[in-house]
């Protein structure tokens, strides 16, 4: 692995951690409400848009919209997992 690739990998890893920390924090704050879990996950993902955008920038140097859309879908899926965990429920 080239040193530039290693630096990029570290940046991606830090961006994932920041995004996931934001999702977990927001899901814990809102996860115990009686709202529909999918709606709440969408709101949590939106609250972490800045972190998701940083992850997209770190992950995709080409600006491919497919990559950005997949990362946004992943953020919403992970948000749902954090909401369910905050409620003490399994996601599947």
Buried (B, 14 or more C-beta within 10 A) or exposed (E): EEEEEEEBEEBBEEBBEBBBEBBBBBBBEBBEEEEEBEEBBBBBBBBBEEBBBBBBBBBBEEEEEEBBEBBBEBBBEBBBBBBBBBBEEEEE
